[in-house]
Amino acid sequence: QVQLVESGGGLVQAGGSLRLSCAASGDISSPNFMGWYRQAPGKERELVAVRGDSGTTRYGDAVNGRSTISRDIRMTVSVEVHSLKPEDTAVYYCNLFTGQGNYWGQGTQVTVSS
């Protein structure tokens, strides 16, 4: 049983930064990829950032250049997004992808006020 526990989110002012963290536990196989996605009202879920256990990293187009993802050996992944805009408002979801399955956190709301 894989569990994902998310932390962070809330109300942030435009121009500020946010940090989201997610801790995974359970029987997790390798290789695997951990990261964050987001979904705004009326839009499809999109990639924020993902990092593989080998170090491979990928950023979504909307945050590329103003986002940093990090990951430790204890299966915790964190993402920072800077220079926030109102269009960054969304529900952010932690994701873990392994050969055994694709797992999602419950989601955390991020609201960017102008």
C-alpha positions in Angstrom: 0.0 0.0 0.0 1.5 3.3 -1.1 0.6 6.5 0.7 1.4 10.1 -0.3 1.2 12.8 2.3 1.2 16.4 1.0 2.1 19.6 2.8 2.1 23.3 1.9 -0.2 25.3 -0.2 -2.7 28.0 0.8 -3.0 31.7 -0.1 0.0 33.4 -1.6 0.4 36.9 -3.1 1.4 37.4 -6.7 5.2 37.7 -7.0 5.7 35.5 -4.0 6.9 31.9 -3.8 5.4 28.6 -2.7 6.9 25.4 -1.5 5.0 22.1 -1.6 6.3 18.8 -0.1 5.2 15.2 -0.5 6.3 12.2 1.5 5.8 8.7 0.1 5.7 5.5 2.1 5.0 1.9 1.4 6.3 -0.7 -0.9 7.8 1.4 -3.7 9.7 -0.2 -6.6 12.5 1.3 -8.6 12.7 3.0 -11.0 10.1 5.5 -10.0 9.2 9.2 -10.6 7.9 11.6 -8.0 6.6 15.1 -8.7 3.7 17.5 -8.8 0.9 18.2 -11.2 -1.8 20.9 -11.0 -5.3 21.4 -12.2 -7.1 24.7 -12.5 -10.9 25.0 -12.8 -12.0 24.0 -16.3 -8.6 23.0 -17.4 -6.7 19.7 -17.8 -4.2 18.5 -15.2 -0.7 19.6 -16.2 2.8 18.8 -15.1 4.6 21.1 -12.6 7.8 19.1 -12.1 8.9 15.5 -11.7 12.1 13.9 -10.6 13.1 10.3 -11.1 15.1 8.3 -8.6 18.0 8.4 -11.0 18.0 12.2 -11.0 16.1 12.8 -14.3 14.1 16.0 -14.0 11.4 17.6 -16.1 9.5 20.8 -15.7 6.1 21.9 -17.1 6.2 24.7 -19.6 4.1 27.0 -17.4 6.7 27.0 -14.5 9.9 26.2 -16.4 12.6 28.7 -15.4 10.9 29.7 -12.1 10.6 26.3 -10.4 12.9 24.0 -8.6 12.3 20.3 -7.6 14.3 18.4 -5.1 14.1 14.9 -3.8 15.8 13.0 -1.0 16.5 9.3 -0.4 13.6 9.1 2.1 11.1 9.5 -0.7 10.2 13.1 -0.1 9.9 15.4 -3.0 9.6 19.2 -2.7 8.9 21.8 -5.4 9.3 25.6 -5.1 7.6 27.9 -7.6 8.7 31.6 -7.7 7.3 34.7 -9.2 3.8 33.5 -8.7 1.0 34.7 -10.9 -2.8 34.5 -10.5 -2.8 31.9 -13.2 -0.8 29.6 -11.0 -4.0 29.2 -8.9 -4.9 25.5 -9.0 -5.2 22.3 -7.0 -1.7 20.8 -6.8 -1.4 17.0 -6.7 1.6 14.9 -5.6 2.3 12.0 -8.0 4.3 8.8 -7.7 4.7 6.7 -10.8 6.3 3.2 -10.6 6.2 0.0 -12.6 3.5 -1.1 -10.1 1.1 1.8 -10.4 0.4 5.5 -10.7 -0.5 7.1 -7.3 -1.9 10.5 -6.5 -2.2 12.6 -3.3 -5.4 14.1 -2.2 -4.4 17.6 -3.6 -3.7 20.9 -2.0 -5.2 24.2 -3.0 -2.9 27.0 -4.0 -4.5 30.4 -4.5 -2.5 33.3 -5.8 -4.0 36.8 -5.1 -3.2 39.7 -7.3 
